[in-house]
């Protein structure tokens, strides 16, 4: 019985960790968008690539945490 509860907790934790992917991407993209809105003349491709890289990295970290919760715990 305890193994089933632990497995259930791992799957619930993994599911909750996947919500971090969307939240991180939305948060970082809002920050990058507001910076570009306030300083449009300073915007270039490198600024957007850095912003997109942060959004993707946070999502990938959350995905890795969910995989660790599902298979390592």
N, CA and C of each residue as an Amber inpcrd file, in Angstrom:
protein
   219
   0.8210000  -1.1980000   0.0000000   0.0000000   0.0000000   0.0000000
   0.8650000   1.2620000   0.0000000   1.9990000   1.2260000   0.7040000
   2.8280000   2.4350000   0.7490000   3.4830000   2.7120000  -0.5920000
   3.8030000   1.6810000  -1.3500000   4.3820000   1.8850000  -2.6690000
   3.4090000   2.5620000  -3.6150000   2.1300000   2.2290000  -3.4890000
   1.1340000   2.8530000  -4.3490000   0.9600000   4.3260000  -4.0150000
   0.9930000   4.6690000  -2.7490000   0.8540000   6.0680000  -2.3450000
   2.0830000   6.8650000  -2.7710000   3.2540000   6.2700000  -2.6570000
   4.4730000   6.9590000  -3.0850000   4.4790000   7.1750000  -4.5920000
   4.0180000   6.1890000  -5.3350000   3.9370000   6.3400000  -6.7930000
   2.9360000   7.4190000  -7.1650000   1.8080000   7.4330000  -6.4860000
   0.8050000   8.4550000  -6.7430000   1.3640000   9.8440000  -6.4420000
   2.0880000   9.9760000  -5.3510000   2.6880000  11.2670000  -5.0160000
   3.7170000  11.7110000  -6.0380000   4.4890000  10.7520000  -6.5560000
   5.4860000  11.0940000  -7.5770000   4.8190000  11.5730000  -8.8520000
   3.7290000  10.9190000  -9.2450000   3.0330000  11.3370000 -10.4650000
   2.3350000  12.6770000 -10.2880000   1.7760000  12.9170000  -9.1210000
   1.1540000  14.2240000  -8.8690000   2.2180000  15.3140000  -8.8520000
   3.3520000  15.0440000  -8.2280000   4.4460000  16.0180000  -8.2250000
   4.9820000  16.2880000  -9.6190000   5.0690000  15.2490000 -10.4290000
   5.5330000  15.4340000 -11.8090000   4.5350000  16.2470000 -12.6100000
   3.2660000  16.0090000 -12.3920000   2.2490000  16.7970000 -13.0860000
   2.2740000  18.2510000 -12.6740000   2.4740000  18.5090000 -11.4010000
   2.5570000  19.8970000 -10.9410000   3.8230000  20.5740000 -11.4450000
   4.8930000  19.8170000 -11.5850000   6.1350000  20.4060000 -12.0890000
   6.0090000  20.8010000 -13.5530000   5.1410000  20.1190000 -14.2960000
   4.9700000  20.4890000 -15.6940000   4.2550000  21.8230000 -15.8420000
   3.4800000  22.2340000 -14.8500000   2.8720000  23.5620000 -14.8990000
   3.9360000  24.6530000 -14.8470000   5.0780000  24.3380000 -14.2760000
   6.1620000  25.3210000 -14.2080000   6.6940000  25.6550000 -15.5890000
   6.5750000  24.7260000 -16.5230000   7.0420000  25.0100000 -17.8870000
   6.2690000  26.1660000 -18.4910000   4.9540000  26.1180000 -18.3870000
   4.1440000  27.1980000 -18.9350000   4.3120000  28.4860000 -18.1650000
   4.3540000  28.3940000 -16.8540000   4.5080000  29.5990000 -16.0440000
   5.8340000  30.2930000 -16.2570000   6.8860000  29.5250000 -16.3700000
   8.2060000  30.1190000 -16.5980000   8.2710000  30.7870000 -17.9560000
   7.7380000  30.1350000 -18.9530000   7.7770000  30.7110000 -20.2950000
   6.9460000  31.9820000 -20.3750000   5.7860000  31.9870000 -19.7480000
   4.9370000  33.1840000 -19.7670000   5.6030000  34.3180000 -19.0090000
   6.1610000  34.0310000 -17.8440000   6.7920000  35.0770000 -17.0420000
   7.9920000  35.7090000 -17.7120000   8.8650000  34.8900000 -18.2310000
  10.0670000  35.4250000 -18.8680000   9.7090000  36.1560000 -20.1500000
   8.7490000  35.6440000 -20.9010000   8.3740000  36.3370000 -22.1350000
   7.7060000  37.6710000 -21.8510000   6.9810000  37.7810000 -20.7410000
   6.4010000  39.0780000 -20.3770000   7.4910000  40.0790000 -20.0190000
   8.5120000  39.6320000 -19.3210000   9.6180000  40.5250000 -18.9630000
  10.3640000  40.9830000 -20.2100000  10.6810000  40.0560000 -21.0960000
  11.3990000  40.4150000 -22.3210000  10.5400000  41.3330000 -23.1820000
   9.2490000  41.0560000 -23.2530000   8.3530000  41.9080000 -24.0320000
   8.2580000  43.3130000 -23.4830000   8.2150000  43.4510000 -22.1580000
   8.1380000  44.7990000 -21.5830000   9.4470000  45.5580000 -21.7690000
  10.5650000  44.8680000 -21.7020000  11.8470000  45.5360000 -21.9500000
  11.9140000  46.0180000 -23.3900000  11.4850000  45.1900000 -24.3120000
  11.5120000  45.5920000 -25.7150000  10.5050000  46.7010000 -26.0010000
   9.4200000  46.7360000 -25.2420000   8.4310000  47.7930000 -25.4380000
   8.9660000  49.1340000 -24.9550000   9.7120000  49.1320000 -23.8630000
  10.2280000  50.3810000 -23.3020000  11.4800000  50.8740000 -24.0150000
  12.2250000  49.9740000 -24.6270000  13.4510000  50.3680000 -25.3310000
  13.4600000  49.7910000 -26.7430000  12.5850000  50.2540000 -27.6260000
  12.5290000  49.6290000 -28.9580000  13.7570000  49.9030000 -29.8180000
  14.4510000  51.0040000 -29.5820000  15.6230000  51.3080000 -30.4160000
  16.8210000  50.4390000 -30.0500000  16.8400000  49.9420000 -28.8180000
  17.9540000  49.0980000 -28.3770000  17.7330000  47.6300000 -28.7490000
  16.5540000  47.3230000 -29.2370000  16.2350000  45.9190000 -29.5160000
  16.9790000  45.4330000 -30.7530000  17.5410000  44.2820000 -30.6340000
  18.1450000  43.6080000 -31.7680000  17.8690000  42.1150000 -31.6230000
  18.3620000  41.3500000 -32.5370000  18.0800000  39.9190000 -32.5100000
  18.6980000  39.2220000 -31.3110000  19.8410000  39.7040000 -30.8550000
  20.4910000  39.0290000 -29.7290000  19.6690000  39.1630000 -28.4560000
  18.9820000  40.2940000 -28.2770000  18.1410000  40.4650000 -27.0880000
  17.0130000  39.4430000 -27.0830000  16.3900000  39.2540000 -28.2080000
  15.2990000  38.2940000 -28.2780000  15.8040000  36.8650000 -28.1120000
  16.9680000  36.5650000 -28.6750000  17.4950000  35.2130000 -28.5300000
  17.8270000  34.9060000 -27.0750000  18.3400000  35.8770000 -26.3470000
  18.6380000  35.6650000 -24.9310000  17.3440000  35.4670000 -24.1500000
  16.3260000  36.2720000 -24.4310000  15.0420000  36.1170000 -23.7540000
  14.3930000  34.7830000 -24.0400000  14.4260000  34.3630000 -25.2670000
  13.8520000  33.0680000 -25.6270000  14.6590000  31.9320000 -24.9950000
  15.9640000  32.0910000 -24.9130000  16.7990000  31.0530000 -24.2990000
  16.4680000  30.8830000 -22.8200000  16.2300000  31.9910000 -22.1050000
  15.8540000  31.8770000 -20.6950000  14.5030000  31.1860000 -20.5460000
  13.5520000  31.5340000 -21.3990000  12.2370000  30.9000000 -21.3210000
  12.3400000  29.4040000 -21.5830000  13.1020000  29.0230000 -22.5620000
  13.2560000  27.6090000 -22.8800000  14.0260000  26.8740000 -21.7890000
  15.0550000  27.4870000 -21.2360000  15.8560000  26.8170000 -20.2050000
  15.0230000  26.5300000 -18.9630000  14.2040000  27.4790000 -18.5460000
  13.3740000  27.2460000 -17.3650000  12.3630000  26.1370000 -17.6150000
  11.8220000  26.0950000 -18.7990000  10.8970000  25.0190000 -19.1320000
  11.5690000  23.6650000 -19.1620000  12.7680000  23.6110000 -19.7000000
  13.4970000  22.3420000 -19.7570000  13.8790000  21.8800000 -18.3540000
  14.2590000  22.7980000 -17.4830000  14.5730000  22.4170000 -16.1020000
  13.3440000  21.8410000 -15.4050000  12.1830000  22.4490000 -15.6080000
  10.9570000  21.9280000 -15.0000000  10.6200000  20.5460000 -15.5600000
  10.8460000  20.3530000 -16.8530000  10.5990000  19.0510000 -17.4640000
  11.5290000  17.9910000 -16.8770000  12.7910000  18.3410000 -16.6660000
  13.7370000  17.3890000 -16.0790000  13.3580000  17.0430000 -14.6460000
  12.8650000  18.0160000 -13.9000000  12.4210000  17.7420000 -12.5310000
  11.2360000  16.7880000 -12.5400000  10.3070000  16.9950000 -13.4840000
   9.1580000  16.0890000 -13.5470000   9.5930000  14.6720000 -13.9200000
  10.5720000  14.5470000 -14.8150000  11.0740000  13.2100000 -15.1410000
  11.7690000  12.5660000 -13.9490000  12.5260000  13.3590000 -13.2030000
  13.1740000  12.8120000 -12.0070000  12.1460000  12.3580000 -10.9830000
  11.0710000  13.1230000 -10.8280000  10.0380000  12.7230000  -9.8750000
   9.3340000  11.4440000 -10.3150000   9.1590000  11.2730000 -11.6170000
   8.4500000  10.0830000 -12.0830000   9.3100000   8.8250000 -12.0140000
  10.5820000   8.9300000 -12.3470000  11.3780000   7.7150000 -12.5030000
  12.4540000   7.5110000 -11.4430000  12.8600000   8.5480000 -10.7400000
  13.9480000   8.3900000  -9.7740000  13.4560000   8.2970000  -8.3380000
  12.2690000   8.7700000  -8.0780000  11.7670000   8.7670000  -6.6940000
  10.8870000   7.5660000  -6.4780000
